[in-house]
Amino acid sequence: MSRAHLSDSEIATRLPGAPGFRYEGGKLVRELRFETFVDAFGWMASVALVAEKLDHHPDWKNVYGRVDVELHTHDAGGVTDLDFQLAGKMVELARRYGL
C-alpha cells in the first residue's frame, strides 16, 4: 500500500511533537546515547515490537551505547504519518532510560 508523504511544512509543524528528532536529507533522524550496550539493545528490542505491530521498520545502526535512527517510508518516497507515529513511540520508550 502506497502512502502519501508529508510536505516540508507539515513535517516542520509536526517535528516539535517528536523531541530529539530532526528532519535531514528527507528523513527523520535521531542519535540516542545509552549508558550501556544492554540499555541500547533493550530499547531497540522494545522499539522492534512496536515497529512490527505498525508494520513500519526503522533504518538504524547500533554501536555499543549509541543508536542512530533514520525514519522514512520507502514506498512513499519520504516522511509519512507512520514515521511520526514510530518516532513518538521511540521517544516514549527512550524516556524509560532517562533520554
Protein Blocks (a to p, Z undefined) as FASTA:
>chain_A
ZZddddfklmmmmmmmmghiaceehiacdddddfbfklmmmmmmmmmmmmmmnopacddd
dehjbccdddddfknopacfklmmmmmmmmmmmmmnoZZ
